[in-house]
Amino acid sequence: MKWDVRVDAAGRIVLPQPVRRRIHLDRGAILDLEIEEDAIILRPRVHEPTLIEEKGLLVHEGKPYATLEDAVDIVRARRDADTAGPVG
Protein backbone atom coordinates (compact mmCIF):
# COMPACT_ATOMS: atom_id res chain seq x y z
CA MET A 1 0.00 0.00 0.00
CA LYS A 2 1.03 3.56 -0.60
CA TRP A 3 -0.22 6.72 1.12
CA ASP A 4 0.38 10.41 0.56
CA VAL A 5 1.43 12.27 3.69
CA ARG A 6 2.21 15.96 4.02
CA VAL A 7 4.76 17.74 6.14
CA ASP A 8 3.15 20.63 8.05
CA ALA A 9 4.76 23.97 8.89
CA ALA A 10 6.32 22.50 12.05
CA GLY A 11 7.84 19.58 10.12
CA ARG A 12 5.33 17.00 11.38
CA ILE A 13 3.64 14.20 9.46
CA VAL A 14 0.63 12.11 10.44
CA LEU A 15 0.86 8.39 9.83
CA PRO A 16 -2.42 7.03 8.44
CA GLN A 17 -4.50 5.04 10.90
CA PRO A 18 -4.18 1.71 9.00
CA VAL A 19 -0.39 2.04 9.22
CA ARG A 20 -0.49 2.76 12.96
CA ARG A 21 -2.82 -0.18 13.57
CA ARG A 22 -0.80 -2.60 11.47
CA ILE A 23 2.41 -1.97 13.40
CA HIS A 24 0.69 -1.39 16.76
CA LEU A 25 1.67 2.25 17.29
CA ASP A 26 -0.05 3.62 20.36
CA ARG A 27 -0.06 7.24 21.45
CA GLY A 28 3.41 8.13 22.69
CA ALA A 29 5.16 5.34 20.77
CA ILE A 30 8.81 6.00 19.99
CA LEU A 31 10.12 5.51 16.45
CA ASP A 32 13.73 5.14 15.38
CA LEU A 33 14.50 7.28 12.29
CA GLU A 34 17.21 6.43 9.77
CA ILE A 35 18.19 8.17 6.56
CA GLU A 36 19.48 6.08 3.66
CA GLU A 37 20.38 7.99 0.50
CA ASP A 38 17.04 9.53 -0.49
CA ALA A 39 14.82 7.49 1.89
CA ILE A 40 13.55 8.09 5.41
CA ILE A 41 13.04 4.88 7.37
CA LEU A 42 10.88 4.84 10.50
CA ARG A 43 10.87 1.75 12.73
CA PRO A 44 9.00 1.29 15.98
CA ARG A 45 11.39 0.96 18.87
CA VAL A 46 11.36 -2.65 19.99
CA HIS A 47 9.87 -3.06 23.41
CA GLU A 48 8.94 -5.93 25.63
CA PRO A 49 5.28 -6.69 26.28
CA THR A 50 3.82 -4.80 29.22
CA LEU A 51 1.83 -7.80 30.41
CA ILE A 52 3.38 -11.24 30.37
CA GLU A 53 2.02 -14.48 31.72
CA GLU A 54 3.97 -16.15 34.48
CA LYS A 55 2.62 -19.31 36.12
CA GLY A 56 -0.91 -18.49 34.99
CA LEU A 57 -0.83 -14.89 36.25
CA LEU A 58 -0.49 -11.67 34.27
CA VAL A 59 2.56 -9.70 35.40
CA HIS A 60 3.10 -6.06 34.37
CA GLU A 61 6.51 -5.00 33.05
CA GLY A 62 7.58 -1.58 31.88
CA LYS A 63 6.24 1.84 32.76
CA PRO A 64 3.08 1.95 34.86
CA TYR A 65 -0.35 2.76 33.48
CA ALA A 66 -3.01 4.72 35.31
CA THR A 67 -4.85 1.49 36.11
CA LEU A 68 -4.47 -2.23 35.51
CA GLU A 69 -7.57 -2.01 33.31
CA ASP A 70 -5.68 0.38 30.99
CA ALA A 71 -2.86 -2.15 30.58
CA VAL A 72 -5.31 -4.99 29.94
CA ASP A 73 -7.21 -2.88 27.37
CA ILE A 74 -3.99 -2.19 25.44
CA VAL A 75 -2.99 -5.85 25.39
CA ARG A 76 -6.50 -6.85 24.27
CA ALA A 77 -6.51 -4.23 21.50
CA ARG A 78 -3.16 -5.50 20.20
CA ARG A 79 -4.38 -9.10 20.31
CA ASP A 80 -7.59 -8.15 18.49
CA ALA A 81 -5.64 -6.25 15.82
CA ASP A 82 -3.34 -9.24 15.32
CA THR A 83 -6.35 -11.54 14.98
CA ALA A 84 -8.43 -9.28 12.69
CA GLY A 85 -5.53 -7.96 10.61
CA PRO A 86 -5.39 -4.47 9.11
CA VAL A 87 -8.66 -2.55 9.03
CA GLY A 88 -9.56 -0.29 6.15
KASUL-V694453 format. One record per residue. SS is DSSP state (~ for helix, > for strand, _ for the rest). PSI is psi in degrees with one decimal (* if undefined). Layout:
[[SS,PSI] [SS,PSI]]
This chain:
[[_,153.2] [_,136.9] [_,151.6] [_,128.7] [_,149.6] [_,148.3] [_,125.9] [_,-177.7] [_,-26.8] [_,2.7] [_,13.3] [_,152.3] [_,156.7] [_,124.4] [_,133.0] [_,147.3] [~,-42.8] [~,-32.9] [~,-47.2] [~,-40.0] [~,-42.8] [~,-37.6] [_,15.9] [_,50.1] [_,114.2] [_,165.7] [_,132.9] [_,1.3] [_,147.9] [_,132.8] [>,142.2] [>,133.8] [>,131.1] [>,149.2] [>,126.3] [>,113.3] [_,-107.1] [_,24.6] [>,146.1] [>,125.1] [>,123.9] [>,129.5] [>,135.5] [>,138.4] [_,131.6] [_,131.4] [_,157.1] [_,155.3] [_,147.4] [_,-27.4] [>,124.0] [>,156.2] [>,126.1] [>,117.1] [_,40.7] [_,0.8] [>,146.1] [>,127.7] [>,131.3] [>,132.3] [_,153.1] [_,-164.4] [_,147.8] [_,150.4] [_,170.0] [_,-42.9] [_,163.4] [~,-34.9] [~,-36.5] [~,-45.0] [~,-43.0] [~,-41.3] [~,-40.5] [~,-44.3] [~,-41.9] [~,-42.0] [~,-41.1] [~,-43.1] [~,-43.9] [~,-40.7] [~,-38.5] [~,-38.5] [~,-44.7] [~,-25.0] [_,-175.8] [_,141.4] [_,139.0] [_,*]]
